[in-house]
Every structure is written in C-alpha cells, then in structure tokens.
C-alpha cells in the first residue's frame, strides 16, 4: 500500500514537473525607444510586437508555450541598447531577440547579438552596413537602404520626369540611401541636378534657394519629421513647385499632415505599409489595433507585429527555439507576413519586398504604387 502511494506521488510529481516545464514561456527580448528622439517609432514597434504576442497566446501559444515579450527602454541611445541586449542575453536568459528602432541603434545592438552567437531579427533598420559585416546571426525585415527609394524613382520616371534634386540629412541611413538613389536614377535616365546634404533644420532656407535654382522635376527629401515639415513650409514660401515632392521618411507619418494642414496635397512618400494596402489581414489588423490602442496603426506598428509573425514562423518550422535551428529557418524560409513577403539573401538582407509609394490626397495618405496594391492613382504633376 505504501509502495503504491509512493509510486502515485512520484508519478504526480513528474506530471506536475512536466507541466511546469511545458508552461515555461518563450521569452523574446527587445529594446525599443520609449523615450528620446525615437520615442514614437519605438513605442509603436513595441505595441505591434506585444499585440502579436497576445494573438499567439489567445490562439494556442507557440509550441505549447506562452510567449512573453521582455523589453527595456533604450532611450534612443545605441550604447544603452547594446548594454540592455547584453542583459537580456546574460541575465534575463531570453530565448530569441528582436531588434530596436533605427539603423544606428541596431548597429550597436546587433554586435552584441553576434558576439553571443544569438539570432536577432531586426525591424526598422535598413543601413546596408548592418549586413556588410558578415554577421550570420542578423537578419532583416526592413527594405535595405540602397533599394529604399527605388519604387518612388521608378514612378517618377514612368510619369516622364527627367531631372532630380536630392536633399538629405547626414546619418547612417542616408549614407546608404543616397548612393542607391544615384545609382537607380542613372539606370532610369534621371539627371541629378542637385545632390546636397542638409545638416539641420536651420539650413533649410539655404537649401530651398539651391532647389529653386536647380528647378528639378522631382525633389527628393531624405529627412525626418522636423526637417521635412520645415522644408515644405520653406518651399511654399519661396513658391518652388516641383512636379513631384517625395520624402523618404517624413511624409509617411500622420503627424506630417497634422503639422502642415492644407500644405500636403500631392506630396508623396515611401512607406513599408499603409492600412489601405490590399494585402490579406491588413484591414482586420488595423481594426483590432485601433480597438486595442485607440489610434490607427502605421508602418512601425506593423513592423513590430510582422517581426513577431516571422519569429513565430521560424520557430514553428524549426519545431524548437534552438538558436541554430531558428537561425537556419530565418535565413532560408520564405514567408508572407502582414508587411509582405519575407525573404533574405545569404547575408541576411531583406530581398522579398520593396517599399510602397503613398500620396497625400485630400486629408489622407493613399497608397498609389505598386499598381496591383494601390487604392488610388498617383497625381502627377502634383497640385
């Protein structure tokens, strides 16, 4: 009798231990910019990632285990992010890593991941230098910088544009984007009549004088929100009217239109995603995101959510969270995420998709390229 009782207790203990092990969460570590210069972008990426985790857990978990997002605020600081990724790996013992916002911060964070032989999926980071270092653990979701403006340049050339003026801030992002623009412009027969950096918003007035003198069909601005808003205002004041004004970053943000009421009609910009895109799940995601967070999602929310989808696909295909197995799937699989097709080259650089082109029409951003996904027609020349 005692023997049978002991056997029962041992069996029960083993069952409880197995259940506890099975219930251990898959912990995904990340730092995001919840304060500092990139606060808005980092917050949105994190919310997208957290929404994905909630969706996975509500529909049956991942490999029978709940997903937990372990996150820290990197304060928009590369050194701080690197320090925190080291903590995520060494102290928090996370299973997998998702990258931070921006190329600059990702450069620092990915070095830590590589040093620890730890696979990392990067999100909004496009500088080609990230993948030029031979790091086998780093794979990207964002369109690489050298191809970032290809769709916009092709759209301009298709409309008959012949000359291009290029202005930009100086950072890791534009160091790659600018050579890509120049190469693609030459391929498409667009003559670059101005190629000029803008160190800060204070230099915008001088830049506009050069743009007026260049009189290009297309003005392309690779600026963030502050400089982008300042450029539009200065162009209007100087009555400089190109046939196409296209932004690499600023025009994709809702705040761009909010800060320029009445002055954004016809302005175009590139984006990774827009809620009007005709892709499976886009409208459902936008509706549920708005219900959850109280505002419409943008590209960075989708980068976070899609990053989770890609991680989930790699883990399911691998059947494990073992780093070597997951890394192999991240390098070899082709997957359709909310963002579009995920596929990387041998270096881990994203090659599955290209950016979309949007245009401000009325008070809204409308997807205008590529044609098969567009919700509206590109207006050229701009009003």
PEHUVEN-V184125 format. One record per residue. N is the residue number from 1. RES is the residue in one small letter. SS is DSSP state (H for helix, E for strand, - for the rest). OMEGA is omega as a letter, one per 20 degrees, with the letter a starting at -180 (* if undefined). Layout:
N&RES&SS&OMEGA + N&RES&SS&OMEGA
This chain:
1&x&-&a + 2&x&H&a + 3&x&H&a + 4&x&H&r + 5&x&H&r + 6&x&H&r + 7&x&H&r + 8&x&H&r + 9&x&H&r + 10&x&H&r + 11&x&H&r + 12&x&H&a + 13&x&H&r + 14&x&H&r + 15&x&H&r + 16&x&H&r + 17&x&H&r + 18&x&H&r + 19&x&H&r + 20&x&H&r + 21&x&H&a + 22&x&H&a + 23&x&-&r + 24&x&-&a + 25&x&-&r + 26&x&E&a + 27&x&E&a + 28&x&E&a + 29&x&E&r + 30&x&E&r + 31&x&E&r + 32&x&E&a + 33&x&-&r + 34&x&-&r + 35&x&-&r + 36&x&-&a + 37&x&-&a + 38&x&-&a + 39&x&H&a + 40&x&H&a + 41&x&H&a + 42&x&H&r + 43&x&H&a + 44&x&H&r + 45&x&H&a + 46&x&H&r + 47&x&H&r + 48&x&H&r + 49&x&H&r + 50&x&H&r + 51&x&H&r + 52&x&H&a + 53&x&H&r + 54&x&H&r + 55&x&H&r + 56&x&H&a + 57&x&H&a + 58&x&H&a + 59&x&-&r + 60&x&-&r + 61&x&-&a + 62&x&E&a + 63&x&-&r + 64&x&-&a + 65&x&E&r + 66&x&-&r + 67&x&E&r + 68&x&E&r + 69&x&E&r + 70&x&E&a + 71&x&E&r + 72&x&E&r + 73&x&E&r + 74&x&-&r + 75&x&-&a + 76&x&-&a + 77&x&-&a + 78&x&H&a + 79&x&H&r + 80&x&H&r + 81&x&H&r + 82&x&H&r + 83&x&H&a + 84&x&H&r + 85&x&H&r + 86&x&H&r + 87&x&H&r + 88&x&H&a + 89&x&H&a + 90&x&H&a + 91&x&-&a + 92&x&-&r + 93&x&-&r + 94&x&-&a + 95&x&-&a + 96&x&E&a + 97&x&E&r + 98&x&E&a + 99&x&-&a + 100&x&-&r + 101&x&-&r + 102&x&-&r + 103&x&H&a + 104&x&H&a + 105&x&H&r + 106&x&H&r + 107&x&H&a + 108&x&H&a + 109&x&H&a + 110&x&H&r + 111&x&H&r + 112&x&H&r + 113&x&H&a + 114&x&H&r + 115&x&H&a + 116&x&-&a + 117&x&-&a + 118&x&-&a + 119&x&-&r + 120&x&E&r + 121&x&E&r + 122&x&E&a + 123&x&-&a + 124&x&-&r + 125&x&-&a + 126&x&-&a + 127&x&-&a + 128&x&H&r + 129&x&H&r + 130&x&H&a + 131&x&H&r + 132&x&-&a + 133&x&-&r + 134&x&-&a + 135&x&-&a + 136&x&-&a + 137&x&-&a + 138&x&E&r + 139&x&E&a + 140&x&E&r + 141&x&-&a + 142&x&-&r + 143&x&-&a + 144&x&-&a + 145&x&H&a + 146&x&H&r + 147&x&H&a + 148&x&-&a + 149&x&-&a + 150&x&H&a + 151&x&H&r + 152&x&H&r + 153&x&H&r + 154&x&H&r + 155&x&H&r + 156&x&H&a + 157&x&H&r + 158&x&H&r + 159&x&-&r + 160&x&-&r + 161&x&-&a + 162&x&-&a + 163&x&E&a + 164&x&E&r + 165&x&E&a + 166&x&E&r + 167&x&E&a + 168&x&E&r + 169&x&-&a + 170&x&-&r + 171&x&-&a + 172&x&H&r + 173&x&H&a + 174&x&H&r + 175&x&H&r + 176&x&H&a + 177&x&H&a + 178&x&H&r + 179&x&H&r + 180&x&H&r + 181&x&H&a + 182&x&H&r + 183&x&H&a + 184&x&H&r + 185&x&H&r + 186&x&H&r + 187&x&H&a + 188&x&H&r + 189&x&-&r + 190&x&-&r + 191&x&E&r + 192&x&E&a + 193&x&E&r + 194&x&E&r + 195&x&E&a + 196&x&E&r + 197&x&E&r + 198&x&-&a + 199&x&-&a + 200&x&-&r + 201&x&H&a + 202&x&H&a + 203&x&H&a + 204&x&H&a + 205&x&H&r + 206&x&H&r + 207&x&H&a + 208&x&H&r + 209&x&H&r + 210&x&H&r + 211&x&H&r + 212&x&H&a + 213&x&H&a + 214&x&H&r + 215&x&-&a + 216&x&-&r + 217&x&-&a + 218&x&E&r + 219&x&E&r + 220&x&E&a + 221&x&E&r + 222&x&E&a + 223&x&-&r + 224&x&-&a + 225&x&H&a + 226&x&H&a + 227&x&H&r + 228&x&H&r + 229&x&H&r + 230&x&H&a + 231&x&H&r + 232&x&H&a + 233&x&H&a + 234&x&H&r + 235&x&H&r + 236&x&H&a + 237&x&H&a + 238&x&H&a + 239&x&-&r + 240&x&-&a + 241&x&-&r + 242&x&-&r + 243&x&-&a + 244&x&E&r + 245&x&E&a + 246&x&E&a + 247&x&E&r + 248&x&-&a + 249&x&-&a + 250&x&H&a + 251&x&H&a + 252&x&H&a + 253&x&-&r + 254&x&H&a + 255&x&H&r + 256&x&H&r + 257&x&H&r + 258&x&H&a + 259&x&H&a + 260&x&-&a + 261&x&-&r + 262&x&-&a + 263&x&-&a + 264&x&-&a + 265&x&-&r + 266&x&-&r + 267&x&-&a + 268&x&E&r + 269&x&E&r + 270&x&E&a + 271&x&E&r + 272&x&-&a + 273&x&-&r + 274&x&-&a + 275&x&-&r + 276&x&-&a + 277&x&-&a + 278&x&-&r + 279&x&-&a + 280&x&-&r + 281&x&-&a + 282&x&H&a + 283&x&H&r + 284&x&H&r + 285&x&H&a + 286&x&H&a + 287&x&H&a + 288&x&H&r + 289&x&H&r + 290&x&H&r + 291&x&H&a + 292&x&H&a + 293&x&H&r + 294&x&-&r + 295&x&-&a + 296&x&-&r + 297&x&-&r + 298&x&-&a + 299&x&H&a + 300&x&H&r + 301&x&H&a + 302&x&H&r + 303&x&H&r + 304&x&H&a + 305&x&H&a + 306&x&H&r + 307&x&H&r + 308&x&H&r + 309&x&H&a + 310&x&H&r + 311&x&H&r + 312&x&H&a + 313&x&H&a + 314&x&H&a + 315&x&H&r + 316&x&H&r + 317&x&H&r + 318&x&H&a + 319&x&-&a + 320&x&-&r + 321&x&-&r + 322&x&-&a + 323&x&H&a + 324&x&H&a + 325&x&H&r + 326&x&H&r + 327&x&H&r + 328&x&H&r + 329&x&H&r + 330&x&H&a + 331&x&H&a + 332&x&H&a + 333&x&-&r + 334&x&-&a + 335&x&E&r + 336&x&E&r + 337&x&E&r + 338&x&-&a + 339&x&-&a + 340&x&E&a + 341&x&E&r + 342&x&E&r + 343&x&-&a + 344&x&E&r + 345&x&-&a + 346&x&-&a + 347&x&-&a + 348&x&-&a + 349&x&-&a + 350&x&E&r + 351&x&-&a + 352&x&-&a + 353&x&-&r + 354&x&-&a + 355&x&-&r + 356&x&E&r + 357&x&E&r + 358&x&E&r + 359&x&E&r + 360&x&E&r + 361&x&E&a + 362&x&-&r + 363&x&-&a + 364&x&E&r + 365&x&E&a + 366&x&E&r + 367&x&E&a + 368&x&E&r + 369&x&E&j + 370&x&-&a + 371&x&H&a + 372&x&H&r + 373&x&H&a + 374&x&-&r + 375&x&-&r + 376&x&-&a + 377&x&-&r + 378&x&-&r + 379&x&-&a + 380&x&-&i + 381&x&-&a + 382&x&-&a + 383&x&-&*
